[in-house]
Amino acid sequence: MSRSARYTWIDDQLTAIFAGFVKRQCVQIVVRQGSWRMARVVSASPPACPLLILSTDEEVAMNEYHGKCLCGAVQITAQARGNVGSCHCSVCRRWCGGPMFALHAEGQPDIRGEESITRYRSSDFAERGFCKQCGTTLFYHLIPGEFSADGAYMFAAGMLDLPDDTVFDNEIYIDSQPGWYRFDNADSRNRMTEQEFLQSLGIPT
């Protein structure tokens, strides 16, 4: 996928479009992410090969989630589909004291208390937010640009009020996971190495 790749979200009503790509053998499914299937158009004309993300489970509804930092200076309202994933990369583990559990927000969240947020640029394409008053880990944010058109937010699951039936369905950077912890039922989740995850975003490795 080119560095100028664009990303398109496709709902169930547009399944026929996706099926048409498959029939012409120009789509390669690269990852199943919980209720979402992510696929890359591999034979489209340059410069851009869009990543198509097709909803496969109609019962997965969009819900509103609320969260706040430890001291309450930062409050967040976000729309999401309710599945939680974890990242085992060394940066997340150093930042969180363990793997980061996060919920991927849809669209732009309502973040209140921006004056209490420190945003640390941890890579060329992302920043991490924490409360400067109490230190609570808040979010991982893809910088708007070539890898995320509108700047996707992944909010730390621990600062959100999540229901008990929230599904833990994916892990990334599993090749960076240390040997001293493991999660049960690994086969029930989508698990990706660093290279697989970065390639799914169109980020050169």
Backbone hydrogen bonds, N-H to C=O, Kabsch-Sander energy under -0.5 kcal/mol:
donor,donor_aa,acceptor,acceptor_aa,energy
5,A,2,S,-1.6
8,T,51,L,-2.2
10,I,8,T,-0.5
10,I,53,I,-2.6
14,L,11,D,-2.0
15,T,12,D,-1.5
17,I,14,L,-0.8
18,F,14,L,-1.4
19,A,15,T,-2.8
20,G,16,A,-1.9
21,F,17,I,-1.6
22,V,18,F,-2.1
23,K,19,A,-2.4
24,R,20,G,-1.4
25,Q,22,V,-1.8
26,C,21,F,-2.1
28,Q,40,R,-2.8
29,I,27,V,-0.5
30,V,38,M,-1.7
31,V,38,M,-1.6
33,Q,31,V,-0.6
33,Q,36,W,-3.1
34,G,32,R,-0.8
36,W,33,Q,-2.3
37,R,54,L,-2.2
38,M,31,V,-2.9
38,M,36,W,-0.5
39,A,52,L,-3.4
40,R,28,Q,-2.7
41,V,50,P,-1.7
42,V,26,C,-2.0
42,V,40,R,-0.8
43,S,26,C,-0.9
51,L,6,R,-1.7
52,L,39,A,-2.7
52,L,50,P,-0.6
53,I,8,T,-1.4
54,L,37,R,-2.9
54,L,52,L,-0.5
55,S,10,I,-1.4
55,S,53,I,-0.5
56,T,35,S,-1.9
57,D,35,S,-0.8
58,E,56,T,-0.6
60,V,57,D,-1.7
61,A,59,E,-1.0
63,N,80,A,-3.3
65,Y,78,A,-3.3
67,G,76,I,-2.3
68,K,159,M,-1.8
69,C,74,V,-2.0
75,Q,112,R,-2.2
76,I,67,G,-2.9
77,T,110,D,-2.1
78,A,65,Y,-2.5
79,Q,106,E,-0.6
80,A,63,N,-2.5
81,R,104,H,-0.5
84,V,167,V,-3.3
85,G,102,A,-2.4
86,S,170,N,-1.9
87,C,100,M,-2.0
88,H,172,I,-2.1
93,R,89,C,-2.2
94,R,90,S,-2.1
95,W,91,V,-2.3
96,C,92,C,-3.0
97,G,93,R,-1.8
100,M,87,C,-1.8
101,F,99,P,-0.5
102,A,85,G,-2.9
102,A,100,M,-0.5
103,L,155,F,-2.5
104,H,83,N,-0.6
105,A,103,L,-0.7
105,A,153,Y,-2.4
106,E,79,Q,-3.8
110,D,77,T,-3.1
111,I,109,P,-0.8
112,R,75,Q,-3.1
112,R,110,D,-0.6
116,S,113,G,-2.4
117,I,114,E,-1.9
118,T,130,F,-2.8
119,R,117,I,-0.5
120,Y,118,T,-0.6
120,Y,128,R,-3.4
121,R,119,R,-0.6
122,S,120,Y,-1.0
122,S,126,A,-0.7
123,S,126,A,-1.5
127,E,141,H,-2.5
128,R,120,Y,-2.8
129,G,139,F,-2.7
130,F,118,T,-2.0
131,C,136,T,-2.0
132,K,116,S,-3.2
133,Q,116,S,-0.5
135,G,131,C,-1.9
138,L,129,G,-2.7
139,F,129,G,-1.3
140,Y,154,M,-2.5
141,H,127,E,-3.2
142,L,152,A,-2.6
143,I,125,F,-2.4
145,G,148,S,-2.8
154,M,140,Y,-2.8
155,F,103,L,-2.5
155,F,153,Y,-0.5
156,A,138,L,-2.4
157,A,101,F,-3.1
159,M,156,A,-1.4
160,L,157,A,-1.5
161,D,66,H,-3.0
162,L,160,L,-1.4
166,T,163,P,-1.6
167,V,82,G,-0.7
169,D,84,V,-1.8
169,D,167,V,-0.8
170,N,84,V,-0.8
171,E,190,N,-2.6
172,I,86,S,-2.3
173,Y,192,M,-0.6
174,I,192,M,-2.1
176,S,173,Y,-1.8
177,Q,174,I,-0.8
181,Y,178,P,-0.9
188,S,185,N,-1.8
189,R,186,A,-1.8
190,N,169,D,-2.4
192,M,171,E,-2.3
197,F,193,T,-2.4
198,L,194,E,-2.6
199,Q,195,Q,-2.3
200,S,196,E,-1.6
201,L,197,F,-1.0
201,L,198,L,-0.5
202,G,198,L,-0.5
202,G,199,Q,-0.9
203,I,198,L,-2.7
